[in-house]
């Protein structure tokens, strides 16, 4: 087709997170005016945007629609089927060349007749709604259906409130009569004792559990104390053995000292005797 190609992306697309995905010049952050200007001055529109398709129709441009499940396919299909443009909607970009080669373009002469009738109907509906005309005889639309549902809801709510009021008026004397009060007190008293009995059962069970825990605690403690007593007895025995051995060592040491002193005295005697002998 020898046309310059440009991509106009959504406002949440940026050059950083979506660099020219299609290897063609891409327009980021386009204003509404610039977006419309590109469509108005274009020779051909390929879009996956519902509003892009609508403005292509308004500006009477040849176009192809790529189905986009994220944007909702139903509204695309409704428009193209109503206008007889099913051949201009594709499931994937790979199908675009086939549409271009086939030379399929919207026949705006027929399309404008359908659009003008719908535009006139919409204007009339808006006029009647905005002027609150109560005599409207047109077929019910979604606005009418919602209005009727709201009215039914309000009527049902009023009926429920009336039933509640009648029930309260009928039961109020029962609640405030002496006999009813006594019955209510008896019921509450019975409920109280049932709950108290249940609590006492739970307390008894907890008490048994605490006794088991307490017994386990004392068994463990007693075992520890028994172990400590055994350790103390063994330590005392070791101290006694140590004292006995130490006493024996002291006695042996004293004996050795005495023997050494005796040998020393004998040596001195011999030295004295030899000294006298040598002098003679």
C-alpha positions in Angstrom: 0.0 0.0 0.0 3.1 2.2 0.2 1.9 4.0 3.3 3.8 5.3 6.4 3.0 3.1 9.4 2.8 4.4 13.0 1.8 2.6 16.2 -0.1 4.5 18.9 0.0 2.7 22.2 -2.0 2.9 25.4 -1.0 5.4 28.1 0.4 2.7 30.3 2.9 1.8 27.7 6.3 3.6 27.8 9.4 3.6 25.7 11.2 1.9 28.6 8.9 -1.0 29.3 7.6 -1.5 25.7 10.2 -0.3 23.1 8.9 -0.4 19.5 7.6 -4.0 19.7 6.6 -4.0 16.0 9.8 -2.4 14.6 7.9 0.6 13.5 7.7 4.2 14.8 5.7 4.2 18.0 3.8 7.1 19.6 3.8 7.1 23.4 1.6 9.1 25.7 -0.5 10.6 22.9 -3.1 13.1 24.0 -6.7 12.5 23.1 -6.6 15.2 20.5 -3.4 13.7 18.9 -4.9 10.1 19.0 -8.0 11.3 17.2 -5.9 13.3 14.7 -3.9 10.2 13.7 -7.2 8.3 13.1 -8.8 11.1 11.2 -5.8 11.7 8.9 -5.0 8.0 8.4 -5.5 6.1 5.2 -6.0 2.7 7.0 -6.6 1.8 10.6 -5.6 -1.5 12.2 -6.6 -1.7 15.9 -7.4 -3.9 18.8 -9.2 -1.1 20.6 -13.0 -0.9 20.6 -12.8 2.9 20.6 -10.3 2.8 17.8 -12.8 0.8 15.7 -15.6 3.2 16.6 -13.7 6.3 15.5 -12.6 4.5 12.3 -16.3 4.1 11.6 -17.0 7.7 12.5 -14.3 9.0 10.3 -15.2 6.4 7.6 -11.8 4.8 7.4 -11.0 1.3 6.1 -10.0 -0.8 9.1 -9.2 -4.2 10.4 -9.9 -5.2 14.0 -7.7 -7.6 15.9 -9.6 -9.5 18.6 -8.3 -8.7 22.1 -9.7 -10.9 24.9 -8.3 -8.4 27.5 -10.6 -5.7 26.1 -13.6 -7.9 25.6 -14.5 -9.5 22.3 -18.3 -9.4 22.7 -18.6 -5.7 22.0 -16.4 -6.0 18.9 -18.4 -8.9 17.5 -21.7 -7.1 18.2 -20.8 -4.1 16.1 -19.2 -5.9 13.1 -22.1 -8.4 12.9 -24.7 -5.6 13.1 -22.9 -3.8 10.3 -22.1 -6.9 8.3 -18.3 -6.5 8.7 -17.4 -9.9 10.1 -14.6 -10.3 7.5 -12.8 -7.3 9.0 -12.2 -8.9 12.4 -9.2 -11.3 12.7 -7.9 -13.4 15.5 -4.2 -12.8 14.9 -2.0 -10.4 13.2 -0.9 -13.1 10.8 -4.4 -12.9 9.2 -4.1 -9.2 8.3 -2.3 -9.8 4.9 -5.2 -12.0 3.8 -7.7 -9.2 4.4 -5.5 -6.6 2.7 -5.0 -8.9 -0.3 -8.7 -9.5 -0.6 -9.3 -5.8 -0.7 -12.2 -6.0 1.8 -13.2 -2.5 2.9 -16.4 -1.2 4.7 -19.2 0.0 2.4 -20.0 3.2 4.2 -23.0 4.0 2.1 -24.9 1.1 3.6 -23.2 1.4 6.9 -24.2 5.1 7.3 -27.9 4.2 6.8 -27.7 1.8 9.7 -25.7 4.2 11.8 -28.0 7.1 11.2 -31.1 5.1 12.2 -29.3 4.0 15.4 -28.1 7.6 16.1 -31.6 9.0 15.7 -33.0 6.3 18.0 -30.3 7.0 20.7 -30.9 10.7 20.5 -34.6 10.2 21.0 -34.0 7.9 24.0 -31.6 10.3 25.6 -34.0 13.2 25.1 -36.8 11.2 26.7 -34.6 10.0 29.6 -33.2 13.5 30.2 -36.7 15.1 30.1 -38.1 12.3 32.4 -41.0 11.6 30.0 -43.3 9.2 31.9 -45.2 8.2 28.7 -42.4 6.5 26.9 -43.7 3.5 25.0 -40.4 2.2 23.5 -39.1 -1.3 24.3 -37.5 -1.7 27.6 -33.7 -1.1 27.5 -31.1 -1.8 30.2 -31.9 1.5 32.0 -35.6 0.6 32.2 -34.9 -2.9 33.4 -32.6 -1.6 36.2 -35.2 1.0 37.1 -37.9 -1.6 37.3 -35.7 -3.9 39.4 -34.9 -1.1 41.8 -38.7 -0.3 42.1 -39.5 -3.9 42.8 -36.7 -4.0 45.3 -38.1 -1.0 47.1 -41.6 -2.4 47.1 -40.3 -5.7 48.5 -38.4 -3.8 51.2 -41.5 -2.0 52.2 -43.5 -5.2 52.4 -40.8 -6.8 54.6 -40.8 -3.8 56.9 -44.6 -4.0 57.2 -44.4 -7.7 58.0 -41.6 -7.1 60.6 -43.7 -4.3 62.2 -46.8 -6.6 62.4 -44.7 -9.4 63.9 -43.2 -7.0 66.5 -46.6 -5.6 67.4 -48.0 -9.1 67.8 -45.1 -10.4 69.9 -44.5 -7.3 72.1 -47.3 -8.2 74.6 -45.9 -11.6 75.0 -42.5 -10.3 75.9 -43.8 -7.8 78.4 -46.4 -10.0 80.1 -45.6 -11.3 83.6 -46.1 -14.9 82.5 -43.8 -14.5 79.5 -41.1 -12.8 81.7 -41.2 -15.7 84.1 -40.9 -18.2 81.3 -38.0 -16.2 79.9 -36.3 -16.1 83.3 -36.8 -19.8 83.8 -35.3 -20.4 80.3 -32.3 -18.2 81.1 -31.8 -19.8 84.5 -31.9 -23.3 82.9 -29.4 -22.2 80.2 -27.2 -20.7 82.9 -27.0 -23.9 84.9 -26.4 -26.0 81.8 -23.5 -23.8 80.9 -22.2 -23.7 84.5 -22.4 -27.5 84.7 -20.5 -27.7 81.4 -17.9 -25.3 82.7 -17.5 -27.4 85.9 -16.9 -30.5 83.8 -14.2 -28.6 81.9 -12.7 -27.4 85.1 -12.6 -31.0 86.5 -10.9 -32.2 83.3 -8.3 -29.4 83.6 -7.8 -30.3 87.3 -7.0 -33.9 86.4 -4.6 -32.7 83.7 -2.9 -30.4 86.2 -2.6 -33.2 88.7 -0.9 -35.4 86.1 1.4 -32.6 85.2 2.1 -32.0 88.9 2.9 -35.7 89.5 5.2 -35.8 86.5 6.9 -32.7 87.8 7.5 -34.1 91.2 8.7 -37.5 89.8 11.2 -35.7 87.7 12.2 -33.4 90.6 12.5 -36.4 93.0 14.7 -38.2 90.5 16.9 -35.1 90.2 17.2 -34.8 94.0 18.0 -38.6 94.3 20.7 -38.1 91.7 22.1 -35.2 93.7 22.1 -37.1 96.9 24.0 -40.0 95.3 26.5 -37.5 93.9 26.9 -35.9 97.3 27.5 -39.3 98.9 30.1 -40.3 96.3 31.8 -36.9 96.8 31.9 -37.4 100.6 33.4 -40.8 100.1 36.0 -39.4 97.8 36.9 -36.7 100.4 37.3 -39.4 103.0 39.5 -41.5 100.7 41.5 -38.4 99.9 41.9 -37.5 103.6 43.1 -41.0 104.5 45.6 -41.1 101.6 46.8 -37.6 102.6 47.3 -38.7 106.2 49.3 -41.8 105.1 51.4 -39.6 102.9 52.1 -37.2 105.8 53.1 -40.2 108.1 55.4 -41.6 105.4 56.9 -38.2 104.9 57.6 -37.9 108.6 59.2 -41.3 108.7 61.4 -40.3 105.7 62.4 -37.1 107.6 63.2 -39.1 110.7 65.4 -41.5 108.7 67.1 -38.6 107.0 67.8 -36.9 110.4 69.1 -40.2 111.8 71.4 -40.6 108.9 72.5 -37.0 109.2 73.3 -37.5 112.9 75.3 -40.6 112.2 77.2 -38.8 109.5 78.1 -36.0 111.9 79.3 -38.5 114.5 81.6 -40.2 112.0 82.9 -36.8 110.8 83.7 -35.9 114.5 85.4 -39.2 115.1 87.5 -39.0 112.0 88.5 -35.4 112.8 89.8 -36.5 116.2 91.6 -39.5 114.8 93.4 -37.5 112.2 94.6 -35.0 114.8 96.4 -37.8 116.7 
